[in-house]
Amino acid sequence: MTGRIGLDRLSLNQATVKHLGLPEAVALCARHEIPAIGLWRDRVAETGLAAAAAAVRAAGLRVSSLCRGGFFTSGDMDRALAGNRSALAEAAELGTDTLVLVCGGLPPGQRDLGLARRMVADAIGELVPEAQRLGVRLGIEALHPMFCADRCVISSLGEAVDLALRFPADAVGVVVDTYHVWWDARLADEIARARGRIVSFQVCDWVLPLPADPLLGRGHLGDGVIDFGPVTAAVAAAGYHGFVEVEIFNAGVWGAPPDQTAATVRERFAAVFGRPLEALLGGGVGEAVEILVQDLAEHGFGGGGAGEQGHRGAELERVDLAEDLLGGAAGQAGEDGGAFGQPRAENRVGQVGPGLGQRADRVQPGRRAVAQAGDLREDEPHPVAGLAAGPQLGGGAVVGAAGVLGGHEPLQIVGVVGRPAR
């Protein structure tokens, strides 16, 4: 495996060219030979669902994802669920099988993280049957912890994986967004544990100094501090081979000519992801490291997750990568952490503690977690206002050994991987 990602897997998330309407963004992608686009619901609503779907098809593009669903903690769960059901239907009409969820922050007037996380878990459980019926997967996106209070109480990829694993793989997965997760010391483990559950891979850089609004602290690939090679290699080892969305929130990027932005996106994508795996992981190769592995059963490895990957028609491939992908060992069987408690019938999720591991404030079976009503700040839009209910809108570990093969498959040596020269 070379580790290269070709431009045929590039997708431009519409947020990167925020000021363009949907038809203009679609035309931009077509001009710059960007084969896919990640759409946002407000822009779809402006154009009309049928017209938006027709425009994408006419341009020969694919829709890599639809943003966004979620915001389950606003205090009006019925409204949130209705909006998310509409979002699932829109995603299916647009031809994407991924609805990105930004799950919501603290409920209005509340400080109870446990309550908020239970509300998120219960809401996702309610949506699972509709997601399965439509063939659209709910992608739980973990946001950086600085957004926990107002945008998303799921603050690490591990928390997102814990939650996703409570539901069927054909209905619920996770989004890996480099901006939100690059800092996590356990990222290698959590990406490996997410095998079969990664429904979207979004990339941008973390630029310094952060602006006054940190939400806008994203930059073009290569403009910041993120080491994309190890993250990308780990995502590939976890079985994801779908589109890679470039999603940038940045006032300077938004103010640049859109054609300049699209050209830069293509150039940087090719520069960062178009190199072989060994180059992505740091260059020089020193003394060869032999990987001697025998039968899975002999070593006690369990079977990994499976299922189809996020984008239709994509097939899982066996990926055998060794050493130094992210400096940590792959996830092991029984390492779920139990942060979201045990699953219960009808896809509901039970005991979610305030710290994603405690057992306070449990929700009784068959009941939703309910937030008390509260007022939004007057300068903030209602977080579900856009969710209309109608259709108008290198630690030297072998990575992925237990997760890549099923329990019935022997582990095979596929090559020799070098250790970077010191």
RAHUHU-V658324 format. One record per pair of residues at least 6 apart in sequence whose ideal C-beta (glycine too) atoms are under 6 Angstrom apart, sorted by the first residue. I is the first residue (numbers start at 1). GAP is how many residues later the second one is. Records with the same first field share a line. If there is no record, write none. Layout:
# RAHUHU-V658324
I = GAP / GAP
This chain:
# RAHUHU-V658324
2 = 274 / 275
3 = 230 / 273 / 274 / 277
4 = 270
5 = 268
8 = 27
9 = 234 / 235
10 = 24 / 259
11 = 25 / 27 / 53 / 232 / 234
12 = 17 / 22 / 25 / 234
13 = 25 / 232 / 234
14 = 11 / 25 / 26 / 29
15 = 232
16 = 230 / 232
17 = 8 / 241 / 244
18 = 236
20 = 238
22 = 21 / 25 / 30
23 = 32
26 = 29 / 30 / 33
28 = 230 / 234
29 = 8 / 32
30 = 29
32 = 230 / 234
36 = 25 / 26 / 28 / 207
37 = 24
38 = 26 / 27 / 207
39 = 24 / 27
40 = 27
41 = 345 / 352
42 = 344
44 = 8
45 = 348
49 = 41 / 44 / 342
53 = 40 / 41
56 = 7
63 = 31 / 32 / 33
64 = 179 / 181
65 = 31 / 33 / 35 / 135
66 = 25 / 30 / 33
67 = 33
68 = 32 / 34
69 = 15 / 18 / 30 / 32
70 = 31 / 32 / 33 / 34
71 = 33 / 312 / 313
72 = 8 / 31 / 32 / 47 / 48 / 51
73 = 31 / 34 / 43 / 46
74 = 6 / 309 / 310
75 = 32 / 33 / 296 / 298
77 = 291
79 = 305
80 = 304
81 = 45
82 = 307
83 = 301 / 304
84 = 43
85 = 45
86 = 303
87 = 12
88 = 11 / 42 / 43 / 46 / 48
91 = 8 / 45
92 = 42 / 44
97 = 38 / 39 / 40 / 215
98 = 39 / 41 / 101 / 102 / 212
99 = 37 / 39
100 = 39 / 41 / 75
101 = 37 / 39
102 = 50
103 = 17 / 49 / 51
105 = 44 / 45 / 46
106 = 10 / 43
107 = 9 / 264
108 = 266
109 = 265
110 = 261
113 = 40 / 241
114 = 239 / 240 / 246 / 247
115 = 254
116 = 37
117 = 36 / 235
118 = 234 / 245 / 251
119 = 250
121 = 219 / 228 / 231
122 = 246 / 247
125 = 222 / 223 / 224
128 = 39 / 43 / 219
131 = 7 / 40
132 = 39
137 = 36 / 62
138 = 34
139 = 34 / 36 / 60 / 61
140 = 20 / 23 / 24 / 34
141 = 34
142 = 12 / 14 / 15 / 18 / 38
143 = 8 / 9 / 37
144 = 36
145 = 10
146 = 68
148 = 7
154 = 6
156 = 28
157 = 24 / 33
158 = 28 / 32
159 = 197
160 = 14
161 = 13 / 29 / 32 / 33
162 = 175 / 177 / 178
163 = 177
164 = 8 / 9 / 10 / 33
165 = 171
166 = 174 / 177 / 183
167 = 180
169 = 27 / 138
173 = 24 / 26
174 = 20 / 23
175 = 25
176 = 22 / 25 / 59
177 = 25
178 = 25 / 48 / 53
179 = 25 / 39
181 = 6
182 = 44
187 = 139
188 = 46 / 138 / 140
189 = 139 / 142
191 = 43 / 44 / 47
192 = 46 / 138 / 139 / 208 / 211
193 = 138
194 = 44
195 = 43 / 44 / 109 / 110 / 208
196 = 109 / 110 / 111
198 = 40 / 42
199 = 111
201 = 34 / 39 / 43
202 = 43 / 45
203 = 41 / 43
204 = 14 / 43 / 44
205 = 14 / 16 / 18 / 19 / 21
206 = 18 / 19 / 20
207 = 10 / 12 / 16 / 17
210 = 7
211 = 6
215 = 34
216 = 33 / 34 / 35
218 = 30 / 31 / 32
219 = 31
220 = 44 / 48
221 = 47 / 51
222 = 46
228 = 44
229 = 51 / 52
230 = 95 / 96
233 = 44 / 92
234 = 91 / 92
236 = 83
237 = 82 / 84 / 162 / 163
239 = 77
240 = 69
241 = 73
242 = 67 / 68 / 69 / 72
246 = 19
253 = 8
281 = 43
282 = 138
284 = 136 / 137
285 = 133
286 = 133 / 135
288 = 128 / 130
289 = 128 / 130
291 = 31 / 122
293 = 118
295 = 115
296 = 115
301 = 101
302 = 31 / 100
303 = 103 / 104
304 = 98 / 99
318 = 86
319 = 85
320 = 94
321 = 78
322 = 76 / 95
323 = 73 / 94
324 = 70
325 = 74
327 = 67 / 68
328 = 67
329 = 68
330 = 69 / 70
339 = 17 / 18
340 = 9 / 12
341 = 9 / 10
342 = 8
344 = 6 / 21
351 = 8 / 11
353 = 6 / 7
354 = 6
363 = 6
